[in-house]
Amino acid sequence: MVSEGELESAPYVVESADEHLVAGAGNRIYVRGITDTTSSRYNLYRPGDKLIDPDTQEMLGIQAIYLGESTVQKFGEPATLLLERTTREIGIGDRLKPSARMRSMPVSYRIRRPLILKAGSWEYSMA
């Protein structure tokens, strides 16, 4: 989950090296907006659904759909990155954030409501 506007201001994919509409692991991509040259590893994301508080209707944030990992091969405008791992296709407009993960495999989960409401608090059911 990210705050509103966080992904809109992040670096973004402008093209793949072979001019494909989508790219995957092993492909090179071109990215605009990378200003931090101290970080060479980036995770890719795509904006998902808005997450709304059901009681107040306040927007809590936006789901950031994890797409994969990449490594900078050449800084510049645009920068050249190699897609190391992907969980979905990478397309023009997908966003990047510096990788802060220490694990080798991505954590993947779905945000959802608990199944049971009990005595004013949420209780999870394992059934």
N, CA, C and O of each residue as an XYZ file, in Angstrom:
508
protein
N       0.836     -1.159      0.000
C       0.000      0.000      0.000
C       0.892      1.237      0.000
O       1.906      1.276      0.696
N       0.518      2.231     -0.771
C       1.251      3.491     -0.836
C       0.271      4.642     -0.666
O      -0.938      4.479     -0.833
N       0.814      5.810     -0.329
C      -0.045      6.976     -0.177
C      -0.428      7.533     -1.544
O       0.214      7.249     -2.555
N      -1.485      8.327     -1.546
C      -1.950      8.934     -2.788
C      -0.842      9.824     -3.346
O      -0.288     10.649     -2.618
N      -0.521      9.670     -4.597
C       0.503     10.473     -5.253
C       1.904      9.897     -5.178
O       2.796     10.355     -5.892
N       2.120      8.893     -4.318
C       3.464      8.335     -4.157
C       3.959      7.655     -5.434
O       5.109      7.852     -5.826
N       3.122      6.872     -6.076
C       3.546      6.210     -7.306
C       3.580      7.175     -8.487
O       4.390      7.012     -9.399
N       2.694      8.189     -8.473
C       2.670      9.141     -9.587
C       3.978      9.920     -9.696
O       4.364     10.334    -10.789
N       4.663     10.120     -8.565
C       5.920     10.875     -8.585
C       7.151      9.975     -8.716
O       8.276     10.473     -8.770
N       6.951      8.665     -8.769
C       8.059      7.712     -8.844
C       8.573      7.584    -10.279
O       7.844      7.886    -11.225
N       9.836      7.133    -10.451
C      10.348      6.861    -11.805
C       9.431      5.884    -12.539
O       8.750      5.076    -11.907
N       9.413      5.956    -13.881
C       8.469      5.144    -14.656
C       9.110      4.585    -15.926
O      10.047      5.161    -16.480
N       8.579      3.454    -16.363
C       9.053      2.769    -17.569
C       8.555      3.530    -18.800
O       7.370      3.845    -18.911
N       9.493      3.826    -19.737
C       9.100      4.514    -20.965
C       9.192      3.620    -22.199
O       8.572      3.908    -23.222
N       9.962      2.539    -22.107
C      10.140      1.677    -23.287
C      10.885      0.416    -22.885
O      11.574      0.395    -21.865
N      10.747     -0.638    -23.684
C      11.595     -1.816    -23.514
C      12.677     -1.761    -24.585
O      12.502     -1.120    -25.621
N      13.789     -2.433    -24.331
C      14.930     -2.365    -25.243
C      14.589     -2.881    -26.636
O      15.137     -2.394    -27.625
N      13.700     -3.850    -26.725
C      13.343     -4.433    -28.018
C      12.034     -3.894    -28.562
O      11.467     -4.454    -29.500
N      11.550     -2.800    -27.970
C      10.312     -2.149    -28.382
C       9.088     -3.057    -28.266
O       8.124     -2.894    -29.014
N       9.121     -4.021    -27.324
C       7.948     -4.843    -27.055
C       6.957     -4.042    -26.231
O       7.348     -3.123    -25.511
N       5.683     -4.377    -26.328
C       4.670     -3.709    -25.520
C       4.783     -4.100    -24.050
O       4.508     -3.286    -23.169
N       5.183     -5.336    -23.782
C       5.395     -5.808    -22.419
C       6.762     -6.474    -22.336
O       7.292     -6.959    -23.336
N       7.329     -6.491    -21.124
C       8.649     -7.084    -20.911
C       8.583     -8.017    -19.709
O       7.656     -7.950    -18.902
N       9.581     -8.884    -19.606
C       9.651     -9.830    -18.495
C      11.094    -10.040    -18.083
O      12.000     -9.371    -18.579
N      11.298    -10.977    -17.170
C      12.630    -11.268    -16.644
C      13.617    -11.500    -17.786
O      13.325    -12.219    -18.741
N      14.786    -10.879    -17.668
C      15.822    -11.006    -18.689
C      15.791     -9.893    -19.722
O      16.763     -9.716    -20.458
N      14.705     -9.140    -19.797
C      14.604     -8.020    -20.739
C      15.180     -6.746    -20.129
O      15.275     -6.606    -18.910
N      15.560     -5.824    -21.009
C      16.009     -4.502    -20.582
C      14.870     -3.507    -20.782
O      14.091     -3.614    -21.729
N      14.790     -2.537    -19.871
C      13.789     -1.481    -19.978
C      14.475     -0.130    -19.822
O      15.568     -0.038    -19.265
N      13.824      0.908    -20.316
C      14.299      2.280    -20.163
C      13.359      2.999    -19.203
O      12.138      2.880    -19.302
N      13.951      3.749    -18.270
C      13.195      4.381    -17.198
C      13.573      5.850    -17.072
O      14.754      6.198    -17.095
N      12.572      6.703    -16.939
C      12.792      8.136    -16.692
C      12.515      8.443    -15.224
O      11.676      7.810    -14.582
N      13.245      9.434    -14.714
C      12.977      9.933    -13.370
C      13.839      9.377    -12.264
O      13.605      9.698    -11.098
N      14.835      8.547    -12.579
C      15.732      8.052    -11.531
C      16.750      9.145    -11.237
O      17.608      9.450    -12.066
N      16.647      9.730    -10.053
C      17.567     10.799     -9.668
C      18.550     10.341     -8.600
O      19.598     10.959     -8.416
N      18.218      9.259     -7.891
C      19.085      8.725     -6.840
C      20.046      7.706     -7.443
O      19.667      6.563     -7.695
N      21.284      8.123     -7.673
C      22.265      7.214     -8.283
C      22.968      6.352     -7.249
O      23.886      5.608     -7.596
N      22.556      6.432     -5.965
C      23.158      5.575     -4.945
C      22.428      4.241     -4.858
O      22.959      3.284     -4.294
N      21.225      4.165     -5.404
C      20.456      2.924     -5.381
C      20.504      2.295     -6.770
O      20.153      2.936     -7.760
N      20.937      1.043     -6.837
C      21.029      0.392     -8.147
C      19.975     -0.711     -8.323
O      19.836     -1.268     -9.412
N      19.237     -1.021     -7.258
C      18.189     -2.044     -7.343
C      16.845     -1.388     -7.122
O      16.664     -0.603     -6.191
N      15.893     -1.723     -8.001
C      14.557     -1.144     -7.937
C      13.500     -2.227     -8.052
O      13.665     -3.195     -8.794
N      12.407     -2.057     -7.307
C      11.227     -2.900     -7.450
C      10.245     -2.173     -8.347
O      10.183     -0.944     -8.343
N       9.481     -2.926     -9.110
C       8.484     -2.345    -10.012
C       7.088     -2.589     -9.468
O       6.792     -3.643     -8.905
N       6.225     -1.571     -9.655
C       4.857     -1.630     -9.148
C       3.900     -1.047    -10.175
O       4.286     -0.290    -11.065
N       2.642     -1.429    -10.018
C       1.558     -0.861    -10.818
C       0.469     -0.423     -9.833
O       0.143     -1.170     -8.910
N      -0.092      0.766    -10.012
C      -1.167      1.191     -9.106
C      -2.363      0.253     -9.208
O      -2.768     -0.151    -10.298
N      -2.916     -0.081     -8.050
C      -4.090     -0.940     -7.998
C      -5.300     -0.158     -7.520
O      -5.455      1.024     -7.828
N      -6.145     -0.826     -6.772
C      -7.379     -0.221     -6.275
C      -7.108      0.786     -5.163
O      -6.129      0.674     -4.424
N      -7.992      1.765     -5.061
C      -7.959      2.683     -3.922
C      -8.515      1.927     -2.724
O      -9.483      1.178     -2.853
N      -7.906      2.121     -1.567
C      -8.361      1.478     -0.341
C      -9.103      2.522      0.489
O      -8.525      3.518      0.926
N     -10.390      2.276      0.696
C     -11.292      3.228      1.341
C     -11.746      2.681      2.695
O     -12.133      1.518      2.801
N     -11.696      3.524      3.726
C     -12.214      3.153      5.039
C     -13.731      3.006      4.903
O     -14.400      3.959      4.504
N     -14.293      1.826      5.229
C     -15.727      1.615      5.030
C     -16.605      2.466      5.953
O     -17.769      2.714      5.638
N     -16.065      2.910      7.080
C     -16.863      3.706      8.019
C     -16.845      5.189      7.667
O     -17.890      5.840      7.655
N     -15.662      5.724      7.381
C     -15.531      7.168      7.153
C     -15.476      7.542      5.679
O     -15.586      8.718      5.334
N     -15.308      6.553      4.808
C     -15.132      6.763      3.370
C     -13.844      7.527      3.044
O     -13.676      8.025      1.931
N     -12.945      7.614      4.015
C     -11.650      8.261      3.806
C     -10.738      7.335      3.011
O     -10.700      6.131      3.266
N     -10.004      7.889      2.050
C      -9.062      7.073      1.288
C      -7.826      6.829      2.142
O      -7.171      7.772      2.585
N      -7.510      5.551      2.370
C      -6.380      5.172      3.206
C      -5.093      5.079      2.404
O      -4.004      5.259      2.950
N      -5.211      4.802      1.125
C      -4.044      4.657      0.271
C      -4.421      3.940     -1.011
O      -5.597      3.747     -1.319
N      -3.396      3.552     -1.746
C      -3.587      2.857     -3.017
C      -2.787      1.564     -2.973
O      -1.641      1.541     -2.523
N      -3.397      0.503     -3.440
C      -2.704     -0.778     -3.513
C      -1.584     -0.664     -4.534
O      -1.807     -0.199     -5.652
N      -0.377     -1.085     -4.158
C       0.762     -1.115     -5.070
C       0.984     -2.576     -5.454
O       1.412     -3.379     -4.625
N       0.698     -2.916     -6.693
C       0.819     -4.296     -7.154
C       2.273     -4.559     -7.523
O       2.813     -3.947     -8.445
N       2.898     -5.477     -6.794
C       4.308     -5.817     -7.017
C       4.459     -6.547     -8.349
O       3.741     -7.507     -8.627
N       5.407     -6.078     -9.172
C       5.624     -6.671    -10.491
C       6.966     -7.373    -10.640
O       7.090     -8.299    -11.441
N       7.976     -6.947     -9.880
C       9.278     -7.588    -10.025
C      10.418     -6.719     -9.536
O      10.222     -5.685     -8.897
N      11.637     -7.184     -9.867
C      12.876     -6.526     -9.447
C      13.735     -6.212    -10.657
O      13.705     -6.920    -11.664
N      14.501     -5.139    -10.541
C      15.394     -4.755    -11.633
C      16.688     -4.177    -11.076
O      16.757     -3.774     -9.915
N      17.704     -4.146    -11.920
C      19.007     -3.591    -11.567
C      19.409     -2.575    -12.617
O      19.261     -2.817    -13.815
N      19.922     -1.431    -12.164
C      20.375     -0.391    -13.083
C      21.638     -0.859    -13.777
O      22.592     -1.282    -13.124
N      21.649     -0.783    -15.102
C      22.848     -1.084    -15.884
C      23.561      0.195    -16.291
O      24.784      0.226    -16.423
N      22.763      1.269    -16.492
C      23.347      2.543    -16.895
C      22.424      3.665    -16.428
O      21.245      3.705    -16.781
N      22.981      4.578    -15.625
C      22.211      5.739    -15.207
C      22.157      6.744    -16.341
O      23.054      6.783    -17.183
N      21.134      7.538    -16.367
C      20.964      8.551    -17.399
C      19.496      8.889    -17.528
O      18.674      8.483    -16.706
N      19.177      9.637    -18.568
C      17.781     10.019    -18.794
C      17.415      9.695    -20.231
O      17.556     10.560    -21.095
N      16.959      8.504    -20.520
C      16.495      7.493    -19.576
C      17.623      6.586    -19.084
O      18.676      6.479    -19.714
N      17.378      5.937    -17.943
C      18.297      4.929    -17.403
C      17.956      3.585    -18.030
O      16.822      3.353    -18.449
N      18.948      2.702    -18.091
C      18.743      1.349    -18.611
C      18.772      0.381    -17.437
O      19.718      0.381    -16.650
N      17.728     -0.449    -17.319
C      17.641     -1.422    -16.239
C      17.404     -2.806    -16.808
O      16.774     -2.959    -17.855
N      17.912     -3.814    -16.112
C      17.687     -5.212    -16.471
C      16.647     -5.779    -15.521
O      16.788     -5.666    -14.303
N      15.604     -6.388    -16.071
C      14.585     -7.030    -15.244
C      15.136     -8.357    -14.734
O      15.374     -9.273    -15.521
N      15.339     -8.465    -13.436
C      15.916     -9.667    -12.821
C      14.851    -10.741    -12.598
O      15.021    -11.894    -12.993
N      13.751    -10.340    -11.958
C      12.635    -11.245    -11.665
C      11.346    -10.497    -11.922
O      11.251     -9.300    -11.654
N      10.352    -11.204    -12.442
C       9.039    -10.581    -12.634
C       7.948    -11.556    -12.202
O       8.078    -12.771    -12.349
N       6.871    -10.986    -11.666
C       5.707    -11.789    -11.295
C       4.570    -11.556    -12.271
O       3.640    -12.359    -12.349
N       4.640    -10.454    -13.020
C       3.668    -10.088    -14.051
C       4.418     -9.385    -15.161
O       5.603     -9.082    -15.024
N       3.733     -9.126    -16.254
C       4.366     -8.409    -17.357
C       4.638     -6.963    -16.936
O       3.896     -6.387    -16.141
N       5.702     -6.393    -17.475
C       6.080     -5.007    -17.206
C       5.721     -4.193    -18.443
O       6.084     -4.564    -19.560
N       5.014     -3.092    -18.251
C       4.582     -2.266    -19.374
C       4.969     -0.806    -19.205
O       5.424     -0.381    -18.143
N       4.781     -0.064    -20.261
C       5.053      1.372    -20.242
C       4.175      2.016    -19.177
O       2.977      1.743    -19.101
N       4.773      2.863    -18.362
C       4.048      3.553    -17.304
C       4.145      2.900    -15.938
O       3.783      3.521    -14.939
N       4.627      1.653    -15.864
C       4.800      1.019    -14.557
C       5.850      1.796    -13.770
O       6.756      2.394    -14.351
N       5.721      1.783    -12.452
C       6.517      2.640    -11.576
C       7.575      1.857    -10.815
O       7.452      0.651    -10.603
N       8.630      2.581    -10.405
C       9.735      1.966     -9.681
C       9.964      2.660     -8.354
O       9.765      3.868     -8.220
N      10.391      1.862     -7.364
C      10.812      2.382     -6.073
C      12.095      1.657     -5.703
O      12.238      0.473     -6.005
N      13.040      2.349     -5.050
C      14.282      1.684     -4.643
C      13.978      0.454     -3.795
O      13.069      0.468     -2.965
N      14.736     -0.589     -4.010
C      14.534     -1.836     -3.284
C      15.173     -1.730     -1.909
O      16.346     -1.378     -1.781
N      14.391     -2.040     -0.885
C      14.903     -2.043      0.481
C      14.838     -3.437      1.068
O      15.153     -3.629      2.243
N      14.440     -4.403      0.278
C      14.272     -5.770      0.762
C      15.603     -6.445      0.986
O      16.558     -6.228      0.240
N      15.660     -7.258      2.009
C      16.847     -8.040      2.299
C      16.638     -9.513      1.920
O      17.604    -10.266      1.797
N      15.390     -9.916      1.738
C      15.094    -11.296      1.381
C      15.280    -11.497     -0.118
O      15.270    -10.537     -0.889
N      15.451    -12.757     -0.526
C      15.644    -13.039     -1.945
C      14.324    -13.267     -2.682
O      14.291    -13.215     -3.911
N      13.238    -13.519     -1.948
C      11.949    -13.751     -2.587
C      10.970    -12.664     -2.156
O      10.978    -12.263     -0.992
N      10.119    -12.175     -3.074
C       9.168    -11.129     -2.707
C       8.066    -11.653     -1.796
O       7.654    -12.809     -1.893
N       7.602    -10.786     -0.916
C       6.453    -11.108     -0.081
C       5.217    -10.695     -0.856
O       5.130     -9.570     -1.348
N       4.273    -11.596     -0.963
C       3.061    -11.305     -1.706
C       1.862    -11.595     -0.824
O       1.771    -12.675     -0.241
N       0.947    -10.654     -0.717
C      -0.255    -10.865      0.049
C      -1.369    -10.026     -0.535
O      -1.130     -9.075     -1.279
N      -2.603    -10.395     -0.184
C      -3.783     -9.659     -0.632
C      -4.412     -8.986      0.569
O      -4.599     -9.617      1.610
N      -4.735     -7.729      0.438
C      -5.431     -7.026      1.500
C      -6.910     -7.345      1.363
O      -7.489     -7.196      0.286
N      -7.518     -7.786      2.455
C      -8.933     -8.101      2.433
C      -9.511     -7.872      3.817
O      -8.775     -7.777      4.800
N     -10.827     -7.784      3.888
C     -11.504     -7.626      5.163
C     -11.482     -8.940      5.930
O     -11.490    -10.014      5.328
N     -11.455     -8.858      7.252
C     -11.617    -10.079      8.050
C     -12.984    -10.701      7.782
O     -13.884    -10.033      7.272
N     -13.136    -11.945      8.115
C     -14.345    -12.670      7.781
C     -15.484    -12.494      8.784
O     -16.648    -12.597      8.397
N     -15.190    -12.234     10.054
C     -16.224    -12.193     11.085
C     -16.099    -10.904     11.893
O     -14.996    -10.515     12.276
N     -17.231    -10.238     12.156
C     -17.274     -9.083     13.057
C     -17.889     -9.552     14.359
O     -19.024    -10.028     14.376
N     -17.131     -9.420     15.476
C     -17.618     -9.929     16.749
C     -17.406     -8.891     17.842
O     -16.280     -8.454     18.077
N     -18.471     -8.500     18.501
C     -18.438     -7.603     19.664
C     -17.644     -6.326     19.397
O     -16.847     -5.904     20.234
N     -17.856     -5.716     18.248
C     -17.215     -4.435     17.950
C     -15.777     -4.518     17.503
O     -15.156     -3.482     17.266
N     -15.227     -5.697     17.378
C     -13.855     -5.825     16.889
C     -13.795     -6.951     15.867
O     -14.604     -7.878     15.889
N     -12.837     -6.851     14.988
C     -12.712     -7.867     13.941
C     -12.034     -9.106     14.500
O     -11.067     -9.015     15.257
N     -12.547    -10.243     14.123
C     -11.958    -11.517     14.526
C     -11.769    -12.348     13.257
O     -12.677    -12.437     12.430
N     -10.617    -12.940     13.108
C     -10.345    -13.743     11.922
C     -10.845    -15.156     12.120
O     -10.722    -15.731     13.202
N     -11.399    -15.694     11.083
C     -11.834    -17.083     11.093
C     -10.884    -17.888     10.231
O     -10.578    -17.484      9.110
N     -10.419    -19.002     10.723
C      -9.505    -19.852      9.966
C     -10.262    -20.909      9.178
O      -9.639    -21.751      8.531
N     -11.581    -20.889      9.216
C     -12.397    -21.890      8.516
C     -12.373    -21.659      7.034
O     -13.003    -22.404      6.282
